Structure formats: C-alpha cells, structure tokens
Amino acid sequence: MDKYGLIGDPITHSKSPRMQMAAIKSAKLNATYQLLNDHGEKLSAIMARLRKSNVAGFNVTTPFKQTIIPFLDELDVTAAKIQAVNTVKNVDGKLIGFSTDGSGFWQSVPEIEKLINVAIIGAGGAAKAIIGAAPLTVNIQVFNRESPAFDEHKAQLAALFGLELQPLSQLLTQLESVDLLINATSVGLHDNVSVLSEADFELLKANALVIDLVYRHAQTRFLEYARKTEHQTMSGLPMLVMQGAHSFKIWHDKIADIKSMELYL
Ligand code: NDP
C-alpha cells in the first residue's frame, strides 16, 4: 500500500487526512494518508524517517513550508519561484517539492475573468503562493501591517515578483477600485477578530468579492463585516479543497473526486 500524509506542527486539527482518504477511496487506490509527525519533532528527524520509510508523497504545512527546501532533491518551477513547498512527491527515491496553494486558490475563485484589481492583505507564505500563481489578467497590490517584518516582506516581494509592498494604512484609499479583496493574514485564525474594521468595508467597491483564507471557520469576522456591506464572500475552504485536489493529481496522476472531499470540510 502506498503511504501518503501530512507534516507540520500543529497538524492534529487538519482536514487533509479525511479529505485525501475520501478521494483515495473514491478512486479505489491502494493508498493511505495519515499524519506523519508528532508535535515538537524536528524537521531533520521527520525527513530522515520519511526517506527511510520510502513515503510515496506528503503535504507540508506551517512551519515547514520554507524550511523543508534543503531536505528536498528538486523543486518544480512554481515552488522554486515562491521558495515554498506544500506538496512532496517521491519519484524513484528523489523527493520533489511542489506548491499547489496558489493554483488551488485561483481555481477556487468564481468568475475570475471579471476580477482585475486584486488587493492582498498579508505578505507571508500564502500571499506569495497566490501572487506566484496569479493569472496575467490581474493587477495585484499587496499590503502588510508596519511590523518588524515589513522590510523583509518588502524586499522579498520586490525580488520574487517585482511588486512593491505597501503599508496596510494605504489600502483604505484604494478600496473603491478593488474587485477582489483577500485576507491572507493569520488574523481570525485563532480569535474572532478582523484585520479591517466594519467601517472599512463601506469604502470597498460595491460588487467586490471578499475572500478570507482562514478555513478553520467558514464564518470569520472579516467575512461577517463584508456581508454586512452586501459584498460577495468566500471562505478559505474552497482553496483548501482545490490545493488538496492538485496535490492528489501530482501524486496519483488522477483527477480527485472534489465532491467526496468536500463532505469532510
Ligand atoms: P505566514 O505566517 O507566512 O504569514 C502571516 C501573515 O499575516 C503575515 O503577512 C503577517 O504579517 C500577517 N499578520 C499576522 N498577524 C497580524 C496582525 N495581527 N495584523 C496584521 N497582519 C498580521 O502565514 P501563511 O501566509 O502561511 O498563512 C496565512 C493565512 O492563510 C493563515 O490563516 C492560514 O491558515 C491561511 N491559509 C489558508 C490556506 C487554505 O487552503 N485556505 C492555505 C494556506 C494558508 P507580519 O509578518 O507583519 O506579522
């Protein structure tokens, strides 16, 4: 039986095992997908164990998406571009890293052709994955709080994508022309708080789509505010399913049964 799974810390809350097992069962594959490390285990130890066990493939989540790179043999073009990996495939003993977060995100967005001006709040790993896989038809602006990490984010975005990072305070003056507003920060993940205030959404273009990448709760404060101003909203759950479906395709070379995966959200 081929062994697949997930590494990260923490991972016990992850929906990936149930989603991937649903797709594996639907495709009648002789494979299993499970959590592959314990809390607190070092990445070097995890990788040594996985190589020894000849794992067929695995997903990678925080905090290992960047730090895993030196442990891999190759990166595909997208993973190399954003310097992050969320999917690894074992090809004849070679561990190859991919990133499906960005492609999964864009595939989850409805009527993408109508969305031109995109504003992303946050400049971490998820934001970079989205920028790296963005269609050529969109104009992207990225905003981050003026934290100690601001200058490092700014240098990375300039080097990787030629984009200029702007302070979050600048977003308010741009909201009236934004077609797609994305919360790519971790605000809302642990507490029910929003990175923008209720009043900020009054400034947003009337028919804009608002997406919160947070997927632990379908209803976040950020999306609640957007709904109050009658904007269209979408949680991070469709992205979660699509990035998983893209990983499934990389590992098994088959189209995942999305409907069966969605049952486990
Ligand atoms: P990172 O840690 O790489 O980046 C976090 C970002 O959030 C940084 O820009 C950080 O800014 C910002 N941030 C953190 N705290 C605050 C705050 N209090 N106010 C304003 N900005 C803040 O995380 P990821 O990019 O990996 O993940 C971001 C979110 O996306 C998470 O909620 C994650 O769960 C979600 N995600 C969802 C996926 C899905 O499939 N739906 C896939 C991947 C991620 P700074 O550096 O200045 O602190």
Boltz pocket constraint, residues with backbone or C-beta under 6 A from the ligand:
constraints:
  - pocket:
      binder: B
      contacts: [[A, 62], [A, 101], [A, 121], [A, 122], [A, 123], [A, 124], [A, 125], [A, 126], [A, 127], [A, 144], [A, 145], [A, 146], [A, 147], [A, 148], [A, 149], [A, 150], [A, 183], [A, 184], [A, 185], [A, 186], [A, 187], [A, 189], [A, 195], [A, 212], [A, 213], [A, 214], [A, 215], [A, 236], [A, 237], [A, 239], [A, 240], [A, 241], [A, 243]]
      max_distance: 6.0
